[in-house]
Amino acid sequence: MDSKVMYNLSYGLFVLTARDGEKDNGCIINTVCQVASEPNRISISVNKKNYTHDMILKTGVFNVSILDEKAKFGTFQHFGFRSGRDEDKTVGVELARSGNGLYYLADEEVNGYISAKVIQSIDLGSHTLFIADVTDGAVLGDTPSATYAYYFANIKPKPEKRSKKGWVCIICGYIYEGEVLPPDFICPICKHPASDFRPVGD
């Protein structure tokens, strides 16, 4: 194991993967913490409603791929922040396997991965806290880890700016900008009254 990978954990976003039968499933989490260094030990918190949670309970092993600043929005769309029983969040077969047999993301979106074996599970109500010994890990790149702040500022698409509110004259096409059209307004082009205006977009 490359112990330097532990430095990539701080304030990151991660794809957690586990296996159930013939397939690996994944979800995005933001809670991976190193709790000991000899041996290397980490903790993760996983929503119980997440399908990957059940796989970890069943098998006791998981991988964490550390997303970096090159991560694509499509990755977040696929694995999702929301919890759920979606079984279509499977990990593709083109990705690499670690020593524990699980897939991890091994492309430019990831700067490292960690494999772990659960030694303790703690019920936190809506979540389970898993304490696990690190069994494998490697640094895969030198791009900084993605943070929530970086995700919202640079990865998540910005919402489309809404056009200014206004009213359009159905006679000549003149646009009056403003949320409220005065009832006594007269179109400066065709001289028609406010009754001949409709909200922009209607």
PyRosetta script that sets phi, psi and omega in degrees:
from pyrosetta import init, pose_from_sequence

init()
pose = pose_from_sequence("MDSKVMYNLSYGLFVLTARDGEKDNGCIINTVCQVASEPNRISISVNKKNYTHDMILKTGVFNVSILDEKAKFGTFQHFGFRSGRDEDKTVGVELARSGNGLYYLADEEVNGYISAKVIQSIDLGSHTLFIADVTDGAVLGDTPSATYAYYFANIKPKPEKRSKKGWVCIICGYIYEGEVLPPDFICPICKHPASDFRPVGD")
pose.set_psi(1, 143.2)
pose.set_omega(1, 175.5)
pose.set_phi(2, -92.5)
pose.set_psi(2, 105.9)
pose.set_omega(2, -175.6)
pose.set_phi(3, -65.5)
pose.set_psi(3, -18.7)
pose.set_omega(3, -179.9)
pose.set_phi(4, -65.4)
pose.set_psi(4, -19.0)
pose.set_omega(4, -179.4)
pose.set_phi(5, -63.9)
pose.set_psi(5, -24.4)
pose.set_omega(5, -178.6)
pose.set_phi(6, -64.0)
pose.set_psi(6, -25.7)
pose.set_omega(6, 180.0)
pose.set_phi(7, -70.7)
pose.set_psi(7, -17.0)
pose.set_omega(7, -178.0)
pose.set_phi(8, -84.5)
pose.set_psi(8, 0.8)
pose.set_omega(8, -174.8)
pose.set_phi(9, -78.8)
pose.set_psi(9, -26.2)
pose.set_omega(9, -169.4)
pose.set_phi(10, -61.2)
pose.set_psi(10, 127.0)
pose.set_omega(10, 172.0)
pose.set_phi(11, 54.5)
pose.set_psi(11, 34.4)
pose.set_omega(11, -175.6)
pose.set_phi(12, -98.2)
pose.set_psi(12, 177.5)
pose.set_omega(12, 170.0)
pose.set_phi(13, -119.5)
pose.set_psi(13, 139.8)
pose.set_omega(13, -167.6)
pose.set_phi(14, -134.5)
pose.set_psi(14, 148.0)
pose.set_omega(14, 168.8)
pose.set_phi(15, -100.6)
pose.set_psi(15, 115.0)
pose.set_omega(15, 178.3)
pose.set_phi(16, -91.2)
pose.set_psi(16, 128.0)
pose.set_omega(16, 179.1)
pose.set_phi(17, -125.0)
pose.set_psi(17, 145.4)
pose.set_omega(17, 176.7)
pose.set_phi(18, -148.2)
pose.set_psi(18, 169.9)
pose.set_omega(18, -172.3)
pose.set_phi(19, -126.4)
pose.set_psi(19, 140.8)
pose.set_omega(19, 176.1)
pose.set_phi(20, -135.8)
pose.set_psi(20, 103.4)
pose.set_omega(20, -179.2)
pose.set_phi(21, 71.7)
pose.set_psi(21, -116.1)
pose.set_omega(21, -173.4)
pose.set_phi(22, -96.3)
pose.set_psi(22, -0.8)
pose.set_omega(22, -175.1)
pose.set_phi(23, -135.2)
pose.set_psi(23, 153.7)
pose.set_omega(23, 173.2)
pose.set_phi(24, -102.4)
pose.set_psi(24, 142.8)
pose.set_omega(24, 178.1)
pose.set_phi(25, -124.0)
pose.set_psi(25, 156.4)
pose.set_omega(25, -178.0)
pose.set_phi(26, -141.8)
pose.set_psi(26, 162.7)
pose.set_omega(26, 173.5)
pose.set_phi(27, -154.3)
pose.set_psi(27, 160.3)
pose.set_omega(27, 179.1)
pose.set_phi(28, -93.3)
pose.set_psi(28, 133.0)
pose.set_omega(28, 175.2)
pose.set_phi(29, -129.9)
pose.set_psi(29, 164.9)
pose.set_omega(29, 178.0)
pose.set_phi(30, -130.0)
pose.set_psi(30, 20.7)
pose.set_omega(30, -177.6)
pose.set_phi(31, -128.5)
pose.set_psi(31, 82.0)
pose.set_omega(31, 171.7)
pose.set_phi(32, -123.7)
pose.set_psi(32, 119.7)
pose.set_omega(32, -177.0)
pose.set_phi(33, -128.9)
pose.set_psi(33, 140.5)
pose.set_omega(33, 172.5)
pose.set_phi(34, -81.8)
pose.set_psi(34, 125.7)
pose.set_omega(34, -178.1)
pose.set_phi(35, -110.4)
pose.set_psi(35, -11.7)
pose.set_omega(35, 176.6)
pose.set_phi(36, -158.6)
pose.set_psi(36, 155.5)
pose.set_omega(36, -179.7)
pose.set_phi(37, -113.9)
pose.set_psi(37, -17.0)
pose.set_omega(37, 178.3)
pose.set_phi(38, -136.9)
pose.set_psi(38, 92.2)
pose.set_omega(38, -0.4)
pose.set_phi(39, -78.0)
pose.set_psi(39, 165.0)
pose.set_omega(39, 175.4)
pose.set_phi(40, -63.0)
pose.set_psi(40, 126.2)
pose.set_omega(40, -176.4)
pose.set_phi(41, -139.1)
pose.set_psi(41, 138.3)
pose.set_omega(41, -179.5)
pose.set_phi(42, -126.9)
pose.set_psi(42, 165.9)
pose.set_omega(42, 172.0)
pose.set_phi(43, -128.4)
pose.set_psi(43, 146.4)
pose.set_omega(43, 174.0)
pose.set_phi(44, -133.8)
pose.set_psi(44, 150.5)
pose.set_omega(44, 176.4)
pose.set_phi(45, -117.2)
pose.set_psi(45, 125.4)
pose.set_omega(45, -174.5)
pose.set_phi(46, -129.5)
pose.set_psi(46, 132.1)
pose.set_omega(46, 178.0)
pose.set_phi(47, -63.2)
pose.set_psi(47, 133.2)
pose.set_omega(47, -178.3)
pose.set_phi(48, -65.4)
pose.set_psi(48, -22.6)
pose.set_omega(48, -179.8)
pose.set_phi(49, -76.4)
pose.set_psi(49, -9.0)
pose.set_omega(49, -177.3)
pose.set_phi(50, -83.8)
pose.set_psi(50, 135.4)
pose.set_omega(50, -179.0)
pose.set_phi(51, -59.9)
pose.set_psi(51, -36.2)
pose.set_omega(51, -179.5)
pose.set_phi(52, -63.5)
pose.set_psi(52, -30.6)
pose.set_omega(52, 177.8)
pose.set_phi(53, -55.3)
pose.set_psi(53, -46.5)
pose.set_omega(53, -177.8)
pose.set_phi(54, -65.1)
pose.set_psi(54, -35.7)
pose.set_omega(54, 178.9)
pose.set_phi(55, -63.4)
pose.set_psi(55, -40.2)
pose.set_omega(55, 179.5)
pose.set_phi(56, -67.1)
pose.set_psi(56, -41.8)
pose.set_omega(56, 176.8)
pose.set_phi(57, -59.3)
pose.set_psi(57, -38.4)
pose.set_omega(57, -176.0)
pose.set_phi(58, -75.5)
pose.set_psi(58, -42.9)
pose.set_omega(58, -172.5)
pose.set_phi(59, -101.3)
pose.set_psi(59, -26.5)
pose.set_omega(59, 179.4)
pose.set_phi(60, 78.1)
pose.set_psi(60, 9.8)
pose.set_omega(60, 178.3)
pose.set_phi(61, -133.6)
pose.set_psi(61, 152.4)
pose.set_omega(61, 178.2)
pose.set_phi(62, -157.8)
pose.set_psi(62, 164.0)
pose.set_omega(62, 172.5)
pose.set_phi(63, -120.4)
pose.set_psi(63, 150.7)
pose.set_omega(63, 174.5)
pose.set_phi(64, -125.3)
pose.set_psi(64, 118.8)
pose.set_omega(64, 173.9)
pose.set_phi(65, -98.7)
pose.set_psi(65, 126.6)
pose.set_omega(65, -174.5)
pose.set_phi(66, -89.9)
pose.set_psi(66, 109.5)
pose.set_omega(66, -178.4)
pose.set_phi(67, -70.3)
pose.set_psi(67, 140.4)
pose.set_omega(67, 178.9)
pose.set_phi(68, -112.6)
pose.set_psi(68, -175.9)
pose.set_omega(68, -173.7)
pose.set_phi(69, -70.7)
pose.set_psi(69, -4.7)
pose.set_omega(69, 174.2)
pose.set_phi(70, -92.3)
pose.set_psi(70, 1.8)
pose.set_omega(70, -178.5)
pose.set_phi(71, -58.5)
pose.set_psi(71, 140.7)
pose.set_omega(71, -177.9)
pose.set_phi(72, -96.1)
pose.set_psi(72, 151.9)
pose.set_omega(72, 179.5)
pose.set_phi(73, -61.1)
pose.set_psi(73, -30.8)
pose.set_omega(73, 178.8)
pose.set_phi(74, -59.5)
pose.set_psi(74, -32.9)
pose.set_omega(74, 177.3)
pose.set_phi(75, -64.7)
pose.set_psi(75, -41.6)
pose.set_omega(75, 178.8)
pose.set_phi(76, -69.1)
pose.set_psi(76, -35.2)
pose.set_omega(76, 177.2)
pose.set_phi(77, -65.3)
pose.set_psi(77, -40.1)
pose.set_omega(77, -177.1)
pose.set_phi(78, -70.8)
pose.set_psi(78, -51.0)
pose.set_omega(78, -175.9)
pose.set_phi(79, -87.7)
pose.set_psi(79, -27.2)
pose.set_omega(79, 169.9)
pose.set_phi(80, 70.3)
pose.set_psi(80, 146.4)
pose.set_omega(80, 170.8)
pose.set_phi(81, -82.6)
pose.set_psi(81, -30.7)
pose.set_omega(81, -175.9)
pose.set_phi(82, -71.8)
pose.set_psi(82, 151.0)
pose.set_omega(82, 177.2)
pose.set_phi(83, -88.9)
pose.set_psi(83, 154.3)
pose.set_omega(83, 178.5)
pose.set_phi(84, 173.0)
pose.set_psi(84, 171.7)
pose.set_omega(84, -178.4)
pose.set_phi(85, -94.4)
pose.set_psi(85, 20.5)
pose.set_omega(85, -178.4)
pose.set_phi(86, -62.2)
pose.set_psi(86, 117.4)
pose.set_omega(86, 179.7)
pose.set_phi(87, -90.7)
pose.set_psi(87, 6.5)
pose.set_omega(87, 178.1)
pose.set_phi(88, -91.7)
pose.set_psi(88, 10.6)
pose.set_omega(88, 177.4)
pose.set_phi(89, -92.2)
pose.set_psi(89, 33.1)
pose.set_omega(89, -178.2)
pose.set_phi(90, -70.7)
pose.set_psi(90, 152.5)
pose.set_omega(90, 179.8)
pose.set_phi(91, -89.9)
pose.set_psi(91, 134.1)
pose.set_omega(91, -176.3)
pose.set_phi(92, -66.4)
pose.set_psi(92, 149.3)
pose.set_omega(92, -177.0)
pose.set_phi(93, -73.0)
pose.set_psi(93, -11.5)
pose.set_omega(93, -178.6)
pose.set_phi(94, -79.1)
pose.set_psi(94, -5.1)
pose.set_omega(94, -177.6)
pose.set_phi(95, -88.5)
pose.set_psi(95, 170.4)
pose.set_omega(95, -172.9)
pose.set_phi(96, -86.4)
pose.set_psi(96, 157.4)
pose.set_omega(96, 175.7)
pose.set_phi(97, -111.5)
pose.set_psi(97, 144.0)
pose.set_omega(97, 176.8)
pose.set_phi(98, -93.8)
pose.set_psi(98, -175.2)
pose.set_omega(98, -177.5)
pose.set_phi(99, -62.2)
pose.set_psi(99, -24.9)
pose.set_omega(99, 179.9)
pose.set_phi(100, -86.5)
pose.set_psi(100, 3.8)
pose.set_omega(100, 176.6)
pose.set_phi(101, 87.4)
pose.set_psi(101, -0.6)
pose.set_omega(101, -178.9)
pose.set_phi(102, -92.8)
pose.set_psi(102, 152.6)
pose.set_omega(102, 175.5)
pose.set_phi(103, -74.7)
pose.set_psi(103, 150.7)
pose.set_omega(103, 166.5)
pose.set_phi(104, -137.6)
pose.set_psi(104, 158.2)
pose.set_omega(104, -179.9)
pose.set_phi(105, -78.4)
pose.set_psi(105, 118.4)
pose.set_omega(105, -175.6)
pose.set_phi(106, -120.8)
pose.set_psi(106, 61.6)
pose.set_omega(106, 178.0)
pose.set_phi(107, -136.9)
pose.set_psi(107, -169.0)
pose.set_omega(107, -174.8)
pose.set_phi(108, -67.5)
pose.set_psi(108, -9.7)
pose.set_omega(108, 179.3)
pose.set_phi(109, -82.1)
pose.set_psi(109, -7.0)
pose.set_omega(109, -171.5)
pose.set_phi(110, -127.1)
pose.set_psi(110, 134.3)
pose.set_omega(110, 178.6)
pose.set_phi(111, -104.3)
pose.set_psi(111, 1.0)
pose.set_omega(111, 177.5)
pose.set_phi(112, 177.7)
pose.set_psi(112, 165.4)
pose.set_omega(112, 174.2)
pose.set_phi(113, -140.6)
pose.set_psi(113, 157.3)
pose.set_omega(113, 178.2)
pose.set_phi(114, -136.4)
pose.set_psi(114, 133.1)
pose.set_omega(114, 172.4)
pose.set_phi(115, -105.0)
pose.set_psi(115, 144.8)
pose.set_omega(115, -176.1)
pose.set_phi(116, -147.4)
pose.set_psi(116, 154.8)
pose.set_omega(116, 177.5)
pose.set_phi(117, -120.6)
pose.set_psi(117, 125.4)
pose.set_omega(117, -175.4)
pose.set_phi(118, -67.7)
pose.set_psi(118, 131.9)
pose.set_omega(118, 174.6)
pose.set_phi(119, -113.3)
pose.set_psi(119, -15.9)
pose.set_omega(119, 179.6)
pose.set_phi(120, -158.8)
pose.set_psi(120, 140.9)
pose.set_omega(120, 175.9)
pose.set_phi(121, -121.9)
pose.set_psi(121, 132.4)
pose.set_omega(121, -178.4)
pose.set_phi(122, -123.0)
pose.set_psi(122, 123.5)
pose.set_omega(122, -179.3)
pose.set_phi(123, -75.8)
pose.set_psi(123, 121.7)
pose.set_omega(123, 179.6)
pose.set_phi(124, -114.3)
pose.set_psi(124, 24.4)
pose.set_omega(124, -178.8)
pose.set_phi(125, 89.3)
pose.set_psi(125, -98.1)
pose.set_omega(125, -179.5)
pose.set_phi(126, -78.6)
pose.set_psi(126, -17.2)
pose.set_omega(126, -177.6)
pose.set_phi(127, -126.1)
pose.set_psi(127, 164.0)
pose.set_omega(127, 169.0)
pose.set_phi(128, -118.7)
pose.set_psi(128, 132.9)
pose.set_omega(128, 174.3)
pose.set_phi(129, -94.5)
pose.set_psi(129, 119.8)
pose.set_omega(129, 178.1)
pose.set_phi(130, -103.6)
pose.set_psi(130, 125.6)
pose.set_omega(130, 172.0)
pose.set_phi(131, -100.6)
pose.set_psi(131, 130.2)
pose.set_omega(131, -172.5)
pose.set_phi(132, -144.1)
pose.set_psi(132, 145.3)
pose.set_omega(132, 173.1)
pose.set_phi(133, -83.5)
pose.set_psi(133, 137.2)
pose.set_omega(133, 177.9)
pose.set_phi(134, -78.0)
pose.set_psi(134, 127.7)
pose.set_omega(134, -178.2)
pose.set_phi(135, -108.8)
pose.set_psi(135, -17.2)
pose.set_omega(135, -176.3)
pose.set_phi(136, -163.6)
pose.set_psi(136, 158.2)
pose.set_omega(136, 177.8)
pose.set_phi(137, 174.3)
pose.set_psi(137, 154.8)
pose.set_omega(137, 180.0)
pose.set_phi(138, -157.7)
pose.set_psi(138, 149.9)
pose.set_omega(138, 170.6)
pose.set_phi(139, -83.4)
pose.set_psi(139, 129.6)
pose.set_omega(139, -177.3)
pose.set_phi(140, -110.4)
pose.set_psi(140, -10.7)
pose.set_omega(140, -179.3)
pose.set_phi(141, -171.5)
pose.set_psi(141, 170.5)
pose.set_omega(141, -177.0)
pose.set_phi(142, -111.2)
pose.set_psi(142, 10.1)
pose.set_omega(142, 175.5)
pose.set_phi(143, -71.3)
pose.set_psi(143, 135.9)
pose.set_omega(143, -178.7)
pose.set_phi(144, -57.7)
pose.set_psi(144, 149.9)
pose.set_omega(144, 177.5)
pose.set_phi(145, -64.3)
pose.set_psi(145, 146.3)
pose.set_omega(145, 176.7)
pose.set_phi(146, -76.7)
pose.set_psi(146, 140.7)
pose.set_omega(146, 175.1)
pose.set_phi(147, -115.0)
pose.set_psi(147, 169.2)
pose.set_omega(147, 175.2)
pose.set_phi(148, -57.2)
pose.set_psi(148, -45.2)
pose.set_omega(148, -178.4)
pose.set_phi(149, -60.1)
pose.set_psi(149, -43.2)
pose.set_omega(149, 179.8)
pose.set_phi(150, -66.8)
pose.set_psi(150, -39.5)
pose.set_omega(150, 179.5)
pose.set_phi(151, -58.3)
pose.set_psi(151, -49.4)
pose.set_omega(151, -177.4)
pose.set_phi(152, -70.7)
pose.set_psi(152, -31.7)
pose.set_omega(152, -177.0)
pose.set_phi(153, -83.1)
pose.set_psi(153, -30.6)
pose.set_omega(153, -169.4)
pose.set_phi(154, -129.3)
pose.set_psi(154, -18.1)
pose.set_omega(154, -174.7)
pose.set_phi(155, -107.6)
pose.set_psi(155, -49.3)
pose.set_omega(155, -179.3)
pose.set_phi(156, -69.4)
pose.set_psi(156, 127.7)
pose.set_omega(156, 179.9)
pose.set_phi(157, -59.4)
pose.set_psi(157, 141.6)
pose.set_omega(157, 178.0)
pose.set_phi(158, -73.9)
pose.set_psi(158, 142.7)
pose.set_omega(158, 176.9)
pose.set_phi(159, -63.9)
pose.set_psi(159, 145.6)
pose.set_omega(159, 179.7)
pose.set_phi(160, -64.9)
pose.set_psi(160, 135.4)
pose.set_omega(160, 177.9)
pose.set_phi(161, -70.9)
pose.set_psi(161, 132.2)
pose.set_omega(161, 178.5)
pose.set_phi(162, -75.8)
pose.set_psi(162, 140.1)
pose.set_omega(162, 178.7)
pose.set_phi(163, -68.1)
pose.set_psi(163, 159.4)
pose.set_omega(163, 179.4)
pose.set_phi(164, -61.1)
pose.set_psi(164, 145.2)
pose.set_omega(164, 177.9)
pose.set_phi(165, -74.6)
pose.set_psi(165, 147.2)
pose.set_omega(165, -179.6)
pose.set_phi(166, -172.3)
pose.set_psi(166, -174.7)
pose.set_omega(166, -177.8)
pose.set_phi(167, -133.7)
pose.set_psi(167, 141.8)
pose.set_omega(167, -179.1)
pose.set_phi(168, -118.2)
pose.set_psi(168, 136.6)
pose.set_omega(168, 176.8)
pose.set_phi(169, -75.2)
pose.set_psi(169, 123.3)
pose.set_omega(169, -177.6)
pose.set_phi(170, -76.5)
pose.set_psi(170, -7.3)
pose.set_omega(170, 179.7)
pose.set_phi(171, -89.6)
pose.set_psi(171, -51.4)
pose.set_omega(171, -174.6)
pose.set_phi(172, -118.3)
pose.set_psi(172, -9.9)
pose.set_omega(172, 178.6)
pose.set_phi(173, 90.5)
pose.set_psi(173, 3.9)
pose.set_omega(173, 177.2)
pose.set_phi(174, -62.0)
pose.set_psi(174, 137.4)
pose.set_omega(174, -179.3)
pose.set_phi(175, -110.3)
pose.set_psi(175, 126.2)
pose.set_omega(175, 173.7)
pose.set_phi(176, -99.2)
pose.set_psi(176, 120.7)
pose.set_omega(176, -179.1)
pose.set_phi(177, -89.2)
pose.set_psi(177, 127.3)
pose.set_omega(177, -179.6)
pose.set_phi(178, 150.6)
pose.set_psi(178, 153.6)
pose.set_omega(178, -178.5)
pose.set_phi(179, -72.8)
pose.set_psi(179, -33.6)
pose.set_omega(179, -176.3)
pose.set_phi(180, -120.8)
pose.set_psi(180, 128.8)
pose.set_omega(180, 176.5)
pose.set_phi(181, -92.1)
pose.set_psi(181, 122.1)
pose.set_omega(181, 178.9)
pose.set_phi(182, -57.0)
pose.set_psi(182, 136.7)
pose.set_omega(182, -176.6)
pose.set_phi(183, -62.9)
pose.set_psi(183, -23.0)
pose.set_omega(183, -179.8)
pose.set_phi(184, -100.2)
pose.set_psi(184, 15.6)
pose.set_omega(184, -177.7)
pose.set_phi(185, -67.1)
pose.set_psi(185, 139.9)
pose.set_omega(185, 176.5)
pose.set_phi(186, -120.6)
pose.set_psi(186, 129.4)
pose.set_omega(186, 180.0)
pose.set_phi(187, -60.3)
pose.set_psi(187, 126.2)
pose.set_omega(187, -178.9)
pose.set_phi(188, -70.7)
pose.set_psi(188, -14.0)
pose.set_omega(188, -178.7)
pose.set_phi(189, -93.1)
pose.set_psi(189, -58.5)
pose.set_omega(189, -174.0)
pose.set_phi(190, -104.3)
pose.set_psi(190, -2.3)
pose.set_omega(190, 176.6)
pose.set_phi(191, 65.9)
pose.set_psi(191, 22.1)
pose.set_omega(191, 176.1)
pose.set_phi(192, -84.5)
pose.set_psi(192, 155.8)
pose.set_omega(192, -175.4)
pose.set_phi(193, -79.7)
pose.set_psi(193, 175.5)
pose.set_omega(193, -179.4)
pose.set_phi(194, -59.6)
pose.set_psi(194, -25.8)
pose.set_omega(194, -179.9)
pose.set_phi(195, -64.8)
pose.set_psi(195, -17.1)
pose.set_omega(195, 178.3)
pose.set_phi(196, -96.9)
pose.set_psi(196, 15.6)
pose.set_omega(196, 176.9)
pose.set_phi(197, -108.0)
pose.set_psi(197, 146.0)
pose.set_omega(197, 175.8)
pose.set_phi(198, -128.4)
pose.set_psi(198, 150.6)
pose.set_omega(198, 178.0)
pose.set_phi(199, -59.5)
pose.set_psi(199, 142.7)
pose.set_omega(199, 178.1)
pose.set_phi(200, -58.9)
pose.set_psi(200, 131.2)
pose.set_omega(200, -179.5)
pose.set_phi(201, 101.3)
pose.set_psi(201, -19.4)
pose.set_omega(201, 178.5)
pose.set_phi(202, -82.2)
pose.dump_pdb("model.pdb")
